[in-house]
């Protein structure tokens, strides 16, 4: 199961849409999900003067991700 599908199974309301660079300032958090890093929170984007305002959703996703890894016999 890829990470997007993993999180979709845990969190029912995931909105999938294109986000334009000029609209990033509307968001409090930017979360990257991928095979290389797992779950990562973007702290800032200097080019557009964007800074993270919250870790609420990142912490929730990270908790789910760590729990799944800790309960997986392959990683123990």
CHARMM internal coordinates of N, CA and C (Angstrom, degrees):
IC EDIT
DIST 1 N 1 CA 1.4571
DIST 1 CA 1 C 1.5284
ANGL 1 N 1 CA 1 C 107.68
DIST 1 C 2 N 1.3236
ANGL 1 CA 1 C 2 N 116.59
DIHE 1 N 1 CA 1 C 2 N 128.47
DIST 2 N 2 CA 1.4629
ANGL 1 C 2 N 2 CA 118.14
DIHE 1 CA 1 C 2 N 2 CA 177.56
DIST 2 CA 2 C 1.5295
ANGL 2 N 2 CA 2 C 110.15
DIHE 1 C 2 N 2 CA 2 C -76.35
DIST 2 C 3 N 1.3192
ANGL 2 CA 2 C 3 N 116.37
DIHE 2 N 2 CA 2 C 3 N 166.50
DIST 3 N 3 CA 1.4617
ANGL 2 C 3 N 3 CA 120.30
DIHE 2 CA 2 C 3 N 3 CA -173.93
DIST 3 CA 3 C 1.5229
ANGL 3 N 3 CA 3 C 113.25
DIHE 2 C 3 N 3 CA 3 C -65.56
DIST 3 C 4 N 1.3111
ANGL 3 CA 3 C 4 N 117.96
DIHE 3 N 3 CA 3 C 4 N -36.24
DIST 4 N 4 CA 1.4651
ANGL 3 C 4 N 4 CA 119.82
DIHE 3 CA 3 C 4 N 4 CA 178.11
DIST 4 CA 4 C 1.5207
ANGL 4 N 4 CA 4 C 110.34
DIHE 3 C 4 N 4 CA 4 C -61.30
DIST 4 C 5 N 1.3296
ANGL 4 CA 4 C 5 N 116.85
DIHE 4 N 4 CA 4 C 5 N -45.81
DIST 5 N 5 CA 1.4614
ANGL 4 C 5 N 5 CA 120.40
DIHE 4 CA 4 C 5 N 5 CA 178.46
DIST 5 CA 5 C 1.5224
ANGL 5 N 5 CA 5 C 111.46
DIHE 4 C 5 N 5 CA 5 C -66.70
DIST 5 C 6 N 1.3363
ANGL 5 CA 5 C 6 N 117.10
DIHE 5 N 5 CA 5 C 6 N -35.48
DIST 6 N 6 CA 1.4654
ANGL 5 C 6 N 6 CA 120.54
DIHE 5 CA 5 C 6 N 6 CA 176.55
DIST 6 CA 6 C 1.5247
ANGL 6 N 6 CA 6 C 109.88
DIHE 5 C 6 N 6 CA 6 C -58.94
DIST 6 C 7 N 1.3315
ANGL 6 CA 6 C 7 N 116.71
DIHE 6 N 6 CA 6 C 7 N -50.90
DIST 7 N 7 CA 1.4594
ANGL 6 C 7 N 7 CA 119.58
DIHE 6 CA 6 C 7 N 7 CA -178.36
DIST 7 CA 7 C 1.5151
ANGL 7 N 7 CA 7 C 112.09
DIHE 6 C 7 N 7 CA 7 C -68.32
DIST 7 C 8 N 1.3100
ANGL 7 CA 7 C 8 N 117.10
DIHE 7 N 7 CA 7 C 8 N -33.44
DIST 8 N 8 CA 1.4586
ANGL 7 C 8 N 8 CA 120.33
DIHE 7 CA 7 C 8 N 8 CA 177.48
DIST 8 CA 8 C 1.5324
ANGL 8 N 8 CA 8 C 110.40
DIHE 7 C 8 N 8 CA 8 C -64.16
DIST 8 C 9 N 1.3213
ANGL 8 CA 8 C 9 N 117.37
DIHE 8 N 8 CA 8 C 9 N -33.63
DIST 9 N 9 CA 1.4629
ANGL 8 C 9 N 9 CA 120.20
DIHE 8 CA 8 C 9 N 9 CA 178.06
DIST 9 CA 9 C 1.5267
ANGL 9 N 9 CA 9 C 111.84
DIHE 8 C 9 N 9 CA 9 C -72.26
DIST 9 C 10 N 1.3213
ANGL 9 CA 9 C 10 N 117.37
DIHE 9 N 9 CA 9 C 10 N -25.00
DIST 10 N 10 CA 1.4668
ANGL 9 C 10 N 10 CA 122.06
DIHE 9 CA 9 C 10 N 10 CA -179.13
DIST 10 CA 10 C 1.5237
ANGL 10 N 10 CA 10 C 112.48
DIHE 9 C 10 N 10 CA 10 C -91.72
DIST 10 C 11 N 1.3106
ANGL 10 CA 10 C 11 N 115.91
DIHE 10 N 10 CA 10 C 11 N -35.20
DIST 11 N 11 CA 1.4623
ANGL 10 C 11 N 11 CA 121.37
DIHE 10 CA 10 C 11 N 11 CA -176.67
DIST 11 CA 11 C 1.5260
ANGL 11 N 11 CA 11 C 107.33
DIHE 10 C 11 N 11 CA 11 C -121.40
DIST 11 C 12 N 1.2802
ANGL 11 CA 11 C 12 N 115.79
DIHE 11 N 11 CA 11 C 12 N 111.14
DIST 12 N 12 CA 1.4690
ANGL 11 C 12 N 12 CA 120.49
DIHE 11 CA 11 C 12 N 12 CA -171.20
DIST 12 CA 12 C 1.5199
ANGL 12 N 12 CA 12 C 113.87
DIHE 11 C 12 N 12 CA 12 C -70.00
DIST 12 C 13 N 1.3289
ANGL 12 CA 12 C 13 N 117.88
DIHE 12 N 12 CA 12 C 13 N -31.52
DIST 13 N 13 CA 1.4564
ANGL 12 C 13 N 13 CA 119.48
DIHE 12 CA 12 C 13 N 13 CA -175.21
DIST 13 CA 13 C 1.5302
ANGL 13 N 13 CA 13 C 110.52
DIHE 12 C 13 N 13 CA 13 C -101.67
DIST 13 C 14 N 1.3143
ANGL 13 CA 13 C 14 N 115.93
DIHE 13 N 13 CA 13 C 14 N 88.97
DIST 14 N 14 CA 1.4551
ANGL 13 C 14 N 14 CA 121.75
DIHE 13 CA 13 C 14 N 14 CA 173.30
DIST 14 CA 14 C 1.5175
ANGL 14 N 14 CA 14 C 106.84
DIHE 13 C 14 N 14 CA 14 C -114.63
DIST 14 C 15 N 1.3179
ANGL 14 CA 14 C 15 N 115.51
DIHE 14 N 14 CA 14 C 15 N 124.55
DIST 15 N 15 CA 1.4605
ANGL 14 C 15 N 15 CA 120.60
DIHE 14 CA 14 C 15 N 15 CA 179.99
DIST 15 CA 15 C 1.5164
ANGL 15 N 15 CA 15 C 107.82
DIHE 14 C 15 N 15 CA 15 C -97.75
DIST 15 C 16 N 1.3014
ANGL 15 CA 15 C 16 N 116.00
DIHE 15 N 15 CA 15 C 16 N 123.47
DIST 16 N 16 CA 1.4572
ANGL 15 C 16 N 16 CA 122.19
DIHE 15 CA 15 C 16 N 16 CA -178.82
DIST 16 CA 16 C 1.5248
ANGL 16 N 16 CA 16 C 108.11
DIHE 15 C 16 N 16 CA 16 C -106.18
DIST 16 C 17 N 1.3437
ANGL 16 CA 16 C 17 N 116.68
DIHE 16 N 16 CA 16 C 17 N 111.69
DIST 17 N 17 CA 1.4604
ANGL 16 C 17 N 17 CA 119.46
DIHE 16 CA 16 C 17 N 17 CA -179.97
DIST 17 CA 17 C 1.5270
ANGL 17 N 17 CA 17 C 109.63
DIHE 16 C 17 N 17 CA 17 C -155.24
DIST 17 C 18 N 1.3086
ANGL 17 CA 17 C 18 N 114.65
DIHE 17 N 17 CA 17 C 18 N 160.43
DIST 18 N 18 CA 1.4546
ANGL 17 C 18 N 18 CA 120.53
DIHE 17 CA 17 C 18 N 18 CA 175.20
DIST 18 CA 18 C 1.5239
ANGL 18 N 18 CA 18 C 108.56
DIHE 17 C 18 N 18 CA 18 C -75.92
DIST 18 C 19 N 1.3118
ANGL 18 CA 18 C 19 N 116.35
DIHE 18 N 18 CA 18 C 19 N 139.04
DIST 19 N 19 CA 1.4565
ANGL 18 C 19 N 19 CA 121.53
DIHE 18 CA 18 C 19 N 19 CA 178.98
DIST 19 CA 19 C 1.5225
ANGL 19 N 19 CA 19 C 107.61
DIHE 18 C 19 N 19 CA 19 C -121.63
DIST 19 C 20 N 1.3016
ANGL 19 CA 19 C 20 N 116.13
DIHE 19 N 19 CA 19 C 20 N 126.40
DIST 20 N 20 CA 1.4521
ANGL 19 C 20 N 20 CA 121.68
DIHE 19 CA 19 C 20 N 20 CA 179.98
DIST 20 CA 20 C 1.5327
ANGL 20 N 20 CA 20 C 110.24
DIHE 19 C 20 N 20 CA 20 C -84.95
DIST 20 C 21 N 1.3077
ANGL 20 CA 20 C 21 N 116.35
DIHE 20 N 20 CA 20 C 21 N 148.18
DIST 21 N 21 CA 1.4621
ANGL 20 C 21 N 21 CA 121.17
DIHE 20 CA 20 C 21 N 21 CA -178.72
DIST 21 CA 21 C 1.5232
ANGL 21 N 21 CA 21 C 111.65
DIHE 20 C 21 N 21 CA 21 C -56.03
DIST 21 C 22 N 1.3157
ANGL 21 CA 21 C 22 N 116.62
DIHE 21 N 21 CA 21 C 22 N -40.52
DIST 22 N 22 CA 1.4702
ANGL 21 C 22 N 22 CA 119.09
DIHE 21 CA 21 C 22 N 22 CA -177.68
DIST 22 CA 22 C 1.5254
ANGL 22 N 22 CA 22 C 113.34
DIHE 21 C 22 N 22 CA 22 C -70.74
DIST 22 C 23 N 1.3284
ANGL 22 CA 22 C 23 N 118.67
DIHE 22 N 22 CA 22 C 23 N -8.07
DIST 23 N 23 CA 1.4680
ANGL 22 C 23 N 23 CA 120.75
DIHE 22 CA 22 C 23 N 23 CA 177.79
DIST 23 CA 23 C 1.5325
ANGL 23 N 23 CA 23 C 112.46
DIHE 22 C 23 N 23 CA 23 C -103.17
DIST 23 C 24 N 1.3256
ANGL 23 CA 23 C 24 N 118.74
DIHE 23 N 23 CA 23 C 24 N 0.05
DIST 24 N 24 CA 1.4663
ANGL 23 C 24 N 24 CA 121.26
DIHE 23 CA 23 C 24 N 24 CA -178.18
DIST 24 CA 24 C 1.5238
ANGL 24 N 24 CA 24 C 112.78
DIHE 23 C 24 N 24 CA 24 C -61.22
DIST 24 C 25 N 1.3165
ANGL 24 CA 24 C 25 N 117.76
DIHE 24 N 24 CA 24 C 25 N -29.66
DIST 25 N 25 CA 1.4676
ANGL 24 C 25 N 25 CA 120.76
DIHE 24 CA 24 C 25 N 25 CA -179.46
DIST 25 CA 25 C 1.5285
ANGL 25 N 25 CA 25 C 112.34
DIHE 24 C 25 N 25 CA 25 C -64.60
DIST 25 C 26 N 1.3150
ANGL 25 CA 25 C 26 N 117.68
DIHE 25 N 25 CA 25 C 26 N -15.22
DIST 26 N 26 CA 1.4630
ANGL 25 C 26 N 26 CA 122.01
DIHE 25 CA 25 C 26 N 26 CA 178.67
DIST 26 CA 26 C 1.5279
ANGL 26 N 26 CA 26 C 112.15
DIHE 25 C 26 N 26 CA 26 C -77.04
DIST 26 C 27 N 1.3241
ANGL 26 CA 26 C 27 N 117.79
DIHE 26 N 26 CA 26 C 27 N -11.95
DIST 27 N 27 CA 1.4561
ANGL 26 C 27 N 27 CA 122.04
DIHE 26 CA 26 C 27 N 27 CA -173.05
DIST 27 CA 27 C 1.5208
ANGL 27 N 27 CA 27 C 112.03
DIHE 26 C 27 N 27 CA 27 C -104.31
DIST 27 C 28 N 1.3301
ANGL 27 CA 27 C 28 N 116.00
DIHE 27 N 27 CA 27 C 28 N 141.76
DIST 28 N 28 CA 1.4578
ANGL 27 C 28 N 28 CA 122.12
DIHE 27 CA 27 C 28 N 28 CA 177.82
DIST 28 CA 28 C 1.5236
ANGL 28 N 28 CA 28 C 112.22
DIHE 27 C 28 N 28 CA 28 C -84.85
DIST 28 C 29 N 1.3283
ANGL 28 CA 28 C 29 N 116.72
DIHE 28 N 28 CA 28 C 29 N -28.66
DIST 29 N 29 CA 1.4606
ANGL 28 C 29 N 29 CA 121.45
DIHE 28 CA 28 C 29 N 29 CA -177.51
DIST 29 CA 29 C 1.5198
ANGL 29 N 29 CA 29 C 110.01
DIHE 28 C 29 N 29 CA 29 C -136.26
DIST 29 C 30 N 1.3280
ANGL 29 CA 29 C 30 N 115.24
DIHE 29 N 29 CA 29 C 30 N 146.56
DIST 30 N 30 CA 1.4569
ANGL 29 C 30 N 30 CA 121.63
DIHE 29 CA 29 C 30 N 30 CA 168.91
DIST 30 CA 30 C 1.5171
ANGL 30 N 30 CA 30 C 105.37
DIHE 29 C 30 N 30 CA 30 C -126.97
DIST 30 C 31 N 1.3152
ANGL 30 CA 30 C 31 N 116.18
DIHE 30 N 30 CA 30 C 31 N 121.53
DIST 31 N 31 CA 1.4555
ANGL 30 C 31 N 31 CA 121.81
DIHE 30 CA 30 C 31 N 31 CA -176.65
DIST 31 CA 31 C 1.5164
ANGL 31 N 31 CA 31 C 108.75
DIHE 30 C 31 N 31 CA 31 C -118.85
DIST 31 C 32 N 1.3198
ANGL 31 CA 31 C 32 N 115.29
DIHE 31 N 31 CA 31 C 32 N 130.18
DIST 32 N 32 CA 1.4568
ANGL 31 C 32 N 32 CA 121.41
DIHE 31 CA 31 C 32 N 32 CA 177.55
DIST 32 CA 32 C 1.5218
ANGL 32 N 32 CA 32 C 108.41
DIHE 31 C 32 N 32 CA 32 C -103.28
DIST 32 C 33 N 1.3234
ANGL 32 CA 32 C 33 N 115.36
DIHE 32 N 32 CA 32 C 33 N 132.67
DIST 33 N 33 CA 1.4579
ANGL 32 C 33 N 33 CA 121.35
DIHE 32 CA 32 C 33 N 33 CA 178.78
DIST 33 CA 33 C 1.5164
ANGL 33 N 33 CA 33 C 107.06
DIHE 32 C 33 N 33 CA 33 C -125.40
DIST 33 C 34 N 1.3169
ANGL 33 CA 33 C 34 N 116.35
DIHE 33 N 33 CA 33 C 34 N 124.18
DIST 34 N 34 CA 1.4593
ANGL 33 C 34 N 34 CA 118.83
DIHE 33 CA 33 C 34 N 34 CA -179.42
DIST 34 CA 34 C 1.5123
ANGL 34 N 34 CA 34 C 111.78
DIHE 33 C 34 N 34 CA 34 C -166.35
DIST 34 C 35 N 1.3045
ANGL 34 CA 34 C 35 N 115.71
DIHE 34 N 34 CA 34 C 35 N 172.11
DIST 35 N 35 CA 1.4543
ANGL 34 C 35 N 35 CA 120.62
DIHE 34 CA 34 C 35 N 35 CA -174.96
DIST 35 CA 35 C 1.5239
ANGL 35 N 35 CA 35 C 112.61
DIHE 34 C 35 N 35 CA 35 C -72.09
DIST 35 C 36 N 1.3273
ANGL 35 CA 35 C 36 N 118.60
DIHE 35 N 35 CA 35 C 36 N -28.10
DIST 36 N 36 CA 1.4539
ANGL 35 C 36 N 36 CA 120.50
DIHE 35 CA 35 C 36 N 36 CA -177.23
DIST 36 CA 36 C 1.5136
ANGL 36 N 36 CA 36 C 113.68
DIHE 35 C 36 N 36 CA 36 C -74.95
DIST 36 C 37 N 1.2995
ANGL 36 CA 36 C 37 N 117.87
DIHE 36 N 36 CA 36 C 37 N -38.96
DIST 37 N 37 CA 1.4574
ANGL 36 C 37 N 37 CA 122.19
DIHE 36 CA 36 C 37 N 37 CA -173.31
DIST 37 CA 37 C 1.5197
ANGL 37 N 37 CA 37 C 112.73
DIHE 36 C 37 N 37 CA 37 C -114.38
DIST 37 C 38 N 1.2965
ANGL 37 CA 37 C 38 N 118.39
DIHE 37 N 37 CA 37 C 38 N -16.92
DIST 38 N 38 CA 1.4576
ANGL 37 C 38 N 38 CA 120.20
DIHE 37 CA 37 C 38 N 38 CA -173.87
DIST 38 CA 38 C 1.5138
ANGL 38 N 38 CA 38 C 109.33
DIHE 37 C 38 N 38 CA 38 C 84.53
DIST 38 C 39 N 1.3420
ANGL 38 CA 38 C 39 N 115.95
DIHE 38 N 38 CA 38 C 39 N -96.71
DIST 39 N 39 CA 1.4585
ANGL 38 C 39 N 39 CA 121.92
DIHE 38 CA 38 C 39 N 39 CA 179.33
DIST 39 CA 39 C 1.5277
ANGL 39 N 39 CA 39 C 107.28
DIHE 38 C 39 N 39 CA 39 C -132.09
DIST 39 C 40 N 1.3134
ANGL 39 CA 39 C 40 N 117.19
DIHE 39 N 39 CA 39 C 40 N 129.10
DIST 40 N 40 CA 1.4645
ANGL 39 C 40 N 40 CA 121.11
DIHE 39 CA 39 C 40 N 40 CA 179.22
DIST 40 CA 40 C 1.5194
ANGL 40 N 40 CA 40 C 109.64
DIHE 39 C 40 N 40 CA 40 C -138.30
DIST 40 C 41 N 1.3220
ANGL 40 CA 40 C 41 N 115.27
DIHE 40 N 40 CA 40 C 41 N 144.69
DIST 41 N 41 CA 1.4523
ANGL 40 C 41 N 41 CA 121.44
DIHE 40 CA 40 C 41 N 41 CA 177.22
DIST 41 CA 41 C 1.5217
ANGL 41 N 41 CA 41 C 108.62
DIHE 40 C 41 N 41 CA 41 C -103.84
DIST 41 C 42 N 1.3168
ANGL 41 CA 41 C 42 N 116.44
DIHE 41 N 41 CA 41 C 42 N 134.97
DIST 42 N 42 CA 1.4556
ANGL 41 C 42 N 42 CA 121.26
DIHE 41 CA 41 C 42 N 42 CA 176.94
DIST 42 CA 42 C 1.5265
ANGL 42 N 42 CA 42 C 107.69
DIHE 41 C 42 N 42 CA 42 C -82.66
DIST 42 C 43 N 1.3317
ANGL 42 CA 42 C 43 N 116.77
DIHE 42 N 42 CA 42 C 43 N 123.98
DIST 43 N 43 CA 1.4640
ANGL 42 C 43 N 43 CA 121.25
DIHE 42 CA 42 C 43 N 43 CA -178.29
DIST 43 CA 43 C 1.5258
ANGL 43 N 43 CA 43 C 111.57
DIHE 42 C 43 N 43 CA 43 C -79.95
DIST 43 C 44 N 1.3314
ANGL 43 CA 43 C 44 N 116.59
DIHE 43 N 43 CA 43 C 44 N -44.14
DIST 44 N 44 CA 1.4554
ANGL 43 C 44 N 44 CA 119.64
DIHE 43 CA 43 C 44 N 44 CA -180.00
DIST 44 CA 44 C 1.5271
ANGL 44 N 44 CA 44 C 110.36
DIHE 43 C 44 N 44 CA 44 C -161.51
DIST 44 C 45 N 1.3267
ANGL 44 CA 44 C 45 N 114.73
DIHE 44 N 44 CA 44 C 45 N 160.23
DIST 45 N 45 CA 1.4634
ANGL 44 C 45 N 45 CA 122.53
DIHE 44 CA 44 C 45 N 45 CA 173.11
DIST 45 CA 45 C 1.5184
ANGL 45 N 45 CA 45 C 105.26
DIHE 44 C 45 N 45 CA 45 C -129.47
DIST 45 C 46 N 1.3231
ANGL 45 CA 45 C 46 N 115.68
DIHE 45 N 45 CA 45 C 46 N 100.14
DIST 46 N 46 CA 1.4591
ANGL 45 C 46 N 46 CA 120.88
DIHE 45 CA 45 C 46 N 46 CA -174.07
DIST 46 CA 46 C 1.5252
ANGL 46 N 46 CA 46 C 113.39
DIHE 45 C 46 N 46 CA 46 C -60.03
DIST 46 C 47 N 1.3309
ANGL 46 CA 46 C 47 N 117.50
DIHE 46 N 46 CA 46 C 47 N -37.64
DIST 47 N 47 CA 1.4660
ANGL 46 C 47 N 47 CA 120.85
DIHE 46 CA 46 C 47 N 47 CA -175.22
DIST 47 CA 47 C 1.5256
ANGL 47 N 47 CA 47 C 113.24
DIHE 46 C 47 N 47 CA 47 C -59.90
DIST 47 C 48 N 1.3144
ANGL 47 CA 47 C 48 N 117.12
DIHE 47 N 47 CA 47 C 48 N -30.52
DIST 48 N 48 CA 1.4713
ANGL 47 C 48 N 48 CA 119.39
DIHE 47 CA 47 C 48 N 48 CA -179.84
DIST 48 CA 48 C 1.5345
ANGL 48 N 48 CA 48 C 111.72
DIHE 47 C 48 N 48 CA 48 C -114.90
DIST 48 C 49 N 1.3350
ANGL 48 CA 48 C 49 N 115.81
DIHE 48 N 48 CA 48 C 49 N 9.60
DIST 49 N 49 CA 1.4715
ANGL 48 C 49 N 49 CA 122.20
DIHE 48 CA 48 C 49 N 49 CA 179.19
DIST 49 CA 49 C 1.5336
ANGL 49 N 49 CA 49 C 112.03
DIHE 48 C 49 N 49 CA 49 C 56.57
DIST 49 C 50 N 1.3170
ANGL 49 CA 49 C 50 N 115.67
DIHE 49 N 49 CA 49 C 50 N 43.90
DIST 50 N 50 CA 1.4618
ANGL 49 C 50 N 50 CA 121.17
DIHE 49 CA 49 C 50 N 50 CA 177.46
DIST 50 CA 50 C 1.5200
ANGL 50 N 50 CA 50 C 109.24
DIHE 49 C 50 N 50 CA 50 C -101.16
DIST 50 C 51 N 1.3333
ANGL 50 CA 50 C 51 N 116.98
DIHE 50 N 50 CA 50 C 51 N 136.09
DIST 51 N 51 CA 1.4619
ANGL 50 C 51 N 51 CA 121.96
DIHE 50 CA 50 C 51 N 51 CA 175.41
DIST 51 CA 51 C 1.5196
ANGL 51 N 51 CA 51 C 109.30
DIHE 50 C 51 N 51 CA 51 C -132.15
DIST 51 C 52 N 1.3107
ANGL 51 CA 51 C 52 N 114.81
DIHE 51 N 51 CA 51 C 52 N 142.72
DIST 52 N 52 CA 1.4709
ANGL 51 C 52 N 52 CA 121.50
DIHE 51 CA 51 C 52 N 52 CA 177.86
DIST 52 CA 52 C 1.5274
ANGL 52 N 52 CA 52 C 109.14
DIHE 51 C 52 N 52 CA 52 C -62.11
DIST 52 C 53 N 1.3267
ANGL 52 CA 52 C 53 N 115.46
DIHE 52 N 52 CA 52 C 53 N 136.12
DIST 53 N 53 CA 1.4590
ANGL 52 C 53 N 53 CA 121.66
DIHE 52 CA 52 C 53 N 53 CA 179.61
DIST 53 CA 53 C 1.5203
ANGL 53 N 53 CA 53 C 112.61
DIHE 52 C 53 N 53 CA 53 C -108.22
DIST 53 C 54 N 1.3303
ANGL 53 CA 53 C 54 N 116.01
DIHE 53 N 53 CA 53 C 54 N -14.35
DIST 54 N 54 CA 1.4600
ANGL 53 C 54 N 54 CA 120.11
DIHE 53 CA 53 C 54 N 54 CA -174.93
DIST 54 CA 54 C 1.5211
ANGL 54 N 54 CA 54 C 110.21
DIHE 53 C 54 N 54 CA 54 C -153.16
DIST 54 C 55 N 1.3165
ANGL 54 CA 54 C 55 N 115.38
DIHE 54 N 54 CA 54 C 55 N 155.86
DIST 55 N 55 CA 1.4701
ANGL 54 C 55 N 55 CA 122.25
DIHE 54 CA 54 C 55 N 55 CA 172.29
DIST 55 CA 55 C 1.5360
ANGL 55 N 55 CA 55 C 110.46
DIHE 54 C 55 N 55 CA 55 C -120.46
DIST 55 C 56 N 1.3036
ANGL 55 CA 55 C 56 N 117.12
DIHE 55 N 55 CA 55 C 56 N 14.08
DIST 56 N 56 CA 1.4735
ANGL 55 C 56 N 56 CA 122.56
DIHE 55 CA 55 C 56 N 56 CA -174.04
DIST 56 CA 56 C 1.5219
ANGL 56 N 56 CA 56 C 112.47
DIHE 55 C 56 N 56 CA 56 C -54.60
DIST 56 C 57 N 1.3006
ANGL 56 CA 56 C 57 N 118.14
DIHE 56 N 56 CA 56 C 57 N -56.38
DIST 57 N 57 CA 1.4636
ANGL 56 C 57 N 57 CA 121.00
DIHE 56 CA 56 C 57 N 57 CA -175.65
DIST 57 CA 57 C 1.5247
ANGL 57 N 57 CA 57 C 111.59
DIHE 56 C 57 N 57 CA 57 C -76.13
DIST 57 C 58 N 1.3165
ANGL 57 CA 57 C 58 N 116.19
DIHE 57 N 57 CA 57 C 58 N -34.24
DIST 58 N 58 CA 1.4637
ANGL 57 C 58 N 58 CA 119.64
DIHE 57 CA 57 C 58 N 58 CA 176.23
DIST 58 CA 58 C 1.5261
ANGL 58 N 58 CA 58 C 110.44
DIHE 57 C 58 N 58 CA 58 C -59.86
DIST 58 C 59 N 1.3273
ANGL 58 CA 58 C 59 N 117.45
DIHE 58 N 58 CA 58 C 59 N -47.70
DIST 59 N 59 CA 1.4598
ANGL 58 C 59 N 59 CA 120.69
DIHE 58 CA 58 C 59 N 59 CA -179.77
DIST 59 CA 59 C 1.5241
ANGL 59 N 59 CA 59 C 111.58
DIHE 58 C 59 N 59 CA 59 C -62.08
DIST 59 C 60 N 1.3119
ANGL 59 CA 59 C 60 N 117.06
DIHE 59 N 59 CA 59 C 60 N -38.50
DIST 60 N 60 CA 1.4753
ANGL 59 C 60 N 60 CA 120.47
DIHE 59 CA 59 C 60 N 60 CA 178.39
DIST 60 CA 60 C 1.5326
ANGL 60 N 60 CA 60 C 110.73
DIHE 59 C 60 N 60 CA 60 C -65.43
DIST 60 C 61 N 1.3379
ANGL 60 CA 60 C 61 N 116.81
DIHE 60 N 60 CA 60 C 61 N -44.58
DIST 61 N 61 CA 1.4626
ANGL 60 C 61 N 61 CA 120.14
DIHE 60 CA 60 C 61 N 61 CA 179.41
DIST 61 CA 61 C 1.5236
ANGL 61 N 61 CA 61 C 111.22
DIHE 60 C 61 N 61 CA 61 C -66.98
DIST 61 C 62 N 1.3231
ANGL 61 CA 61 C 62 N 116.75
DIHE 61 N 61 CA 61 C 62 N -41.47
DIST 62 N 62 CA 1.4573
ANGL 61 C 62 N 62 CA 120.62
DIHE 61 CA 61 C 62 N 62 CA 179.97
DIST 62 CA 62 C 1.5277
ANGL 62 N 62 CA 62 C 111.36
DIHE 61 C 62 N 62 CA 62 C -63.01
DIST 62 C 63 N 1.3147
ANGL 62 CA 62 C 63 N 116.48
DIHE 62 N 62 CA 62 C 63 N -39.08
DIST 63 N 63 CA 1.4682
ANGL 62 C 63 N 63 CA 120.92
DIHE 62 CA 62 C 63 N 63 CA 178.06
DIST 63 CA 63 C 1.5287
ANGL 63 N 63 CA 63 C 110.26
DIHE 62 C 63 N 63 CA 63 C -61.81
DIST 63 C 64 N 1.3195
ANGL 63 CA 63 C 64 N 117.51
DIHE 63 N 63 CA 63 C 64 N -45.57
DIST 64 N 64 CA 1.4687
ANGL 63 C 64 N 64 CA 121.86
DIHE 63 CA 63 C 64 N 64 CA 178.13
DIST 64 CA 64 C 1.5298
ANGL 64 N 64 CA 64 C 110.97
DIHE 63 C 64 N 64 CA 64 C -62.23
DIST 64 C 65 N 1.3099
ANGL 64 CA 64 C 65 N 116.56
DIHE 64 N 64 CA 64 C 65 N -43.52
DIST 65 N 65 CA 1.4614
ANGL 64 C 65 N 65 CA 122.74
DIHE 64 CA 64 C 65 N 65 CA -177.69
DIST 65 CA 65 C 1.5322
ANGL 65 N 65 CA 65 C 110.63
DIHE 64 C 65 N 65 CA 65 C -65.29
DIST 65 C 66 N 1.3252
ANGL 65 CA 65 C 66 N 117.30
DIHE 65 N 65 CA 65 C 66 N -47.73
DIST 66 N 66 CA 1.4754
ANGL 65 C 66 N 66 CA 120.63
DIHE 65 CA 65 C 66 N 66 CA 179.44
DIST 66 CA 66 C 1.5143
ANGL 66 N 66 CA 66 C 111.62
DIHE 65 C 66 N 66 CA 66 C -63.94
DIST 66 C 67 N 1.3180
ANGL 66 CA 66 C 67 N 116.59
DIHE 66 N 66 CA 66 C 67 N -38.02
DIST 67 N 67 CA 1.4625
ANGL 66 C 67 N 67 CA 120.42
DIHE 66 CA 66 C 67 N 67 CA 178.12
DIST 67 CA 67 C 1.5232
ANGL 67 N 67 CA 67 C 110.83
DIHE 66 C 67 N 67 CA 67 C -62.01
DIST 67 C 68 N 1.3243
ANGL 67 CA 67 C 68 N 116.76
DIHE 67 N 67 CA 67 C 68 N -43.29
DIST 68 N 68 CA 1.4688
ANGL 67 C 68 N 68 CA 120.65
DIHE 67 CA 67 C 68 N 68 CA 179.66
DIST 68 CA 68 C 1.5228
ANGL 68 N 68 CA 68 C 110.96
DIHE 67 C 68 N 68 CA 68 C -65.00
DIST 68 C 69 N 1.3229
ANGL 68 CA 68 C 69 N 117.30
DIHE 68 N 68 CA 68 C 69 N -40.88
DIST 69 N 69 CA 1.4667
ANGL 68 C 69 N 69 CA 120.35
DIHE 68 CA 68 C 69 N 69 CA 179.35
DIST 69 CA 69 C 1.5222
ANGL 69 N 69 CA 69 C 110.53
DIHE 68 C 69 N 69 CA 69 C -66.34
DIST 69 C 70 N 1.3246
ANGL 69 CA 69 C 70 N 116.94
DIHE 69 N 69 CA 69 C 70 N -44.29
DIST 70 N 70 CA 1.4723
ANGL 69 C 70 N 70 CA 120.67
DIHE 69 CA 69 C 70 N 70 CA -178.82
DIST 70 CA 70 C 1.5222
ANGL 70 N 70 CA 70 C 112.39
DIHE 69 C 70 N 70 CA 70 C -65.75
DIST 70 C 71 N 1.3270
ANGL 70 CA 70 C 71 N 117.74
DIHE 70 N 70 CA 70 C 71 N -25.89
DIST 71 N 71 CA 1.4681
ANGL 70 C 71 N 71 CA 121.30
DIHE 70 CA 70 C 71 N 71 CA -179.69
DIST 71 CA 71 C 1.5213
ANGL 71 N 71 CA 71 C 112.82
DIHE 70 C 71 N 71 CA 71 C -94.75
DIST 71 C 72 N 1.3164
ANGL 71 CA 71 C 72 N 116.98
DIHE 71 N 71 CA 71 C 72 N 2.42
DIST 72 N 72 CA 1.4627
ANGL 71 C 72 N 72 CA 121.05
DIHE 71 CA 71 C 72 N 72 CA -179.06
DIST 72 CA 72 C 1.5310
ANGL 72 N 72 CA 72 C 109.16
DIHE 71 C 72 N 72 CA 72 C -93.60
DIST 72 C 73 N 1.3338
ANGL 72 CA 72 C 73 N 118.25
DIHE 72 N 72 CA 72 C 73 N 120.24
DIST 73 N 73 CA 1.4713
ANGL 72 C 73 N 73 CA 120.14
DIHE 72 CA 72 C 73 N 73 CA -178.33
DIST 73 CA 73 C 1.5284
ANGL 73 N 73 CA 73 C 113.09
DIHE 72 C 73 N 73 CA 73 C -61.84
DIST 73 C 74 N 1.3145
ANGL 73 CA 73 C 74 N 117.44
DIHE 73 N 73 CA 73 C 74 N -24.29
DIST 74 N 74 CA 1.4633
ANGL 73 C 74 N 74 CA 121.49
DIHE 73 CA 73 C 74 N 74 CA 179.95
DIST 74 CA 74 C 1.5291
ANGL 74 N 74 CA 74 C 111.58
DIHE 73 C 74 N 74 CA 74 C -64.28
DIST 74 C 75 N 1.3346
ANGL 74 CA 74 C 75 N 117.54
DIHE 74 N 74 CA 74 C 75 N -31.28
DIST 75 N 75 CA 1.4561
ANGL 74 C 75 N 75 CA 121.77
DIHE 74 CA 74 C 75 N 75 CA -177.96
DIST 75 CA 75 C 1.5131
ANGL 75 N 75 CA 75 C 113.84
DIHE 74 C 75 N 75 CA 75 C -99.18
DIST 75 C 76 N 1.3027
ANGL 75 CA 75 C 76 N 118.40
DIHE 75 N 75 CA 75 C 76 N -4.03
DIST 76 N 76 CA 1.4733
ANGL 75 C 76 N 76 CA 121.70
DIHE 75 CA 75 C 76 N 76 CA 179.60
DIST 76 CA 76 C 1.4973
ANGL 76 N 76 CA 76 C 112.17
DIHE 75 C 76 N 76 CA 76 C -90.99
END
COOR INIT
IC SEED 1 N 1 CA 1 C
IC BUILD
